[in-house]
């Protein structure tokens, strides 16, 4: 009978020790375990051209043009965004230039549209890619332009003109 009581006491003592060890291990980590198991809001940044249909398709080197890009912060914190706009030659990838740099600071859920007036350098006489980059996020958007010798209107400033067909008798 004494052996049975000692056996039960041994089991209780083992269970108590196991509970104590588990408490020591898991209670301090409970908050991190709870946080890991709780769904968190997705964190991201939106970067887009304000009016992609109005982006120029053809530009004249040395003449200014306008473009507007928008940044929307959904990172659940205030974020500083270093922005760089570059131009890169389609055929010579090493031929590039920085057209514009700035830093935007946005609070959570804040959106900022930045209109910029840029100019294509004269050393880019062919088709080129213009890129807006968020340097801290390795995120970018771009569009392609062809360089022309004469100024061309962007779609936003084009007037509606219809060409009359030439009819021969």
C-alpha positions in Angstrom: 0.0 0.0 0.0 2.8 2.3 0.8 4.5 1.5 -2.5 1.2 2.4 -4.3 1.0 5.7 -2.5 4.7 6.5 -3.3 4.0 5.6 -7.0 1.0 8.0 -7.1 3.0 10.7 -5.4 5.8 10.2 -7.9 3.3 10.5 -10.8 1.9 13.7 -9.3 5.3 15.1 -8.7 6.3 14.3 -12.3 3.1 15.9 -13.7 3.8 19.0 -11.5 7.4 19.3 -12.7 6.2 18.9 -16.3 3.6 21.6 -15.8 6.2 23.9 -14.2 8.7 23.4 -17.0 6.0 24.0 -19.7 4.9 27.2 -17.8 8.5 28.5 -17.7 8.9 27.8 -21.4 5.6 29.0 -22.8 4.2 31.8 -20.6 6.9 34.3 -21.4 6.5 33.5 -25.1 2.7 33.5 -25.1 2.4 37.0 -26.5 4.7 36.2 -29.4 2.9 32.9 -30.0 -0.5 34.7 -29.9 0.8 37.4 -32.3 2.1 34.7 -34.7 -1.3 33.0 -34.8 -3.4 36.2 -35.0 -3.9 37.4 -38.6 -2.0 40.7 -39.2 -3.1 43.3 -41.7 -1.2 43.1 -45.0 1.5 45.8 -45.3 2.3 47.2 -48.8 2.8 50.4 -50.8 1.0 51.3 -54.0 2.9 53.1 -56.7 1.2 54.0 -59.9 1.0 56.7 -62.6 -1.9 59.1 -62.0 -3.1 59.0 -65.6 -1.4 56.2 -67.5 -3.4 57.1 -70.6 -1.8 60.6 -70.7 1.8 59.4 -70.5 3.8 60.7 -73.5 4.6 58.2 -76.2 7.0 60.5 -78.1 9.3 63.2 -76.8 11.8 65.7 -78.1 15.1 65.8 -76.3 15.6 69.1 -74.5 11.8 69.9 -74.3 10.0 69.5 -71.0 7.1 67.1 -70.4 4.9 66.4 -67.4 4.2 63.1 -65.6 2.4 62.5 -62.3 2.9 59.4 -60.0 1.1 58.5 -56.9 2.3 56.7 -53.7 -0.2 55.2 -51.2 1.2 54.0 -47.9 -0.6 50.9 -46.5 2.4 49.9 -44.3 0.7 50.5 -40.9 3.4 53.1 -40.1 4.8 56.3 -41.3 7.3 55.6 -44.1 9.9 57.8 -45.8 10.1 57.0 -49.5 13.2 58.1 -51.4 12.1 58.5 -55.1 14.2 58.5 -58.2 13.1 59.0 -61.8 15.6 57.7 -64.4 15.8 57.3 -68.1 17.6 54.4 -69.8 18.4 53.8 -73.4 16.7 50.7 -74.9 19.7 49.6 -76.9 22.5 50.6 -74.5 21.5 49.4 -71.0 24.5 51.1 -69.4 23.4 54.5 -70.8 21.1 56.0 -68.2 20.6 59.3 -66.3 18.7 60.5 -63.3 16.0 63.0 -64.2 14.5 63.7 -60.7 15.0 62.8 -57.0 12.9 63.5 -54.0 11.9 62.1 -50.6 8.2 61.6 -49.6 7.1 61.0 -46.1 3.7 59.5 -45.8 1.7 58.4 -42.7 -0.3 55.2 -42.8 -3.1 55.2 -45.4 -1.9 58.6 -46.7 -1.8 59.1 -50.5 0.4 61.6 -52.3 0.3 62.5 -56.0 3.5 64.1 -57.3 3.4 66.0 -60.6 6.8 66.4 -62.1 8.1 68.3 -65.1 11.0 66.4 -66.7 13.3 66.9 -69.7 14.8 64.1 -71.8 18.6 64.8 -72.2 19.8 65.2 -75.7 22.1 62.2 -75.4 19.0 59.9 -75.6 18.1 60.1 -79.3 16.3 56.7 -79.5 13.7 54.8 -77.6 14.1 55.0 -73.9 12.5 53.7 -70.7 11.5 56.2 -68.0 11.3 54.6 -64.6 9.9 55.9 -61.2 11.6 54.0 -58.4 10.9 53.7 -54.6 14.5 53.0 -53.6 13.8 51.7 -50.1 11.3 49.1 -51.4 12.9 48.1 -54.6 9.6 48.9 -56.3 9.2 50.7 -59.6 6.9 51.6 -62.5 8.0 52.6 -66.0 6.9 53.7 -69.5 8.6 53.8 -72.9 9.0 56.8 -75.1 10.4 57.4 -78.6 12.4 60.5 -79.2 11.3 62.7 -82.1 13.0 65.6 -83.7 9.8 67.7 -83.4 7.8 68.3 -80.3 4.7 66.1 -79.9 1.7 66.7 -77.8 0.9 64.3 -75.1 -2.6 62.6 -75.3 -3.9 64.9 -72.6 -3.2 68.1 -74.7 -4.1 66.7 -78.2 -6.9 68.4 -80.0 -9.5 66.5 -81.9 -8.6 66.9 -85.5 -9.9 64.7 -88.3 -8.0 64.1 -91.4 -9.9 64.4 -94.6 -9.1 61.7 -97.2 -7.7 62.8 -100.5 -9.9 61.6 -103.3 -8.6 61.3 -106.8 -11.0 61.9 -109.8 
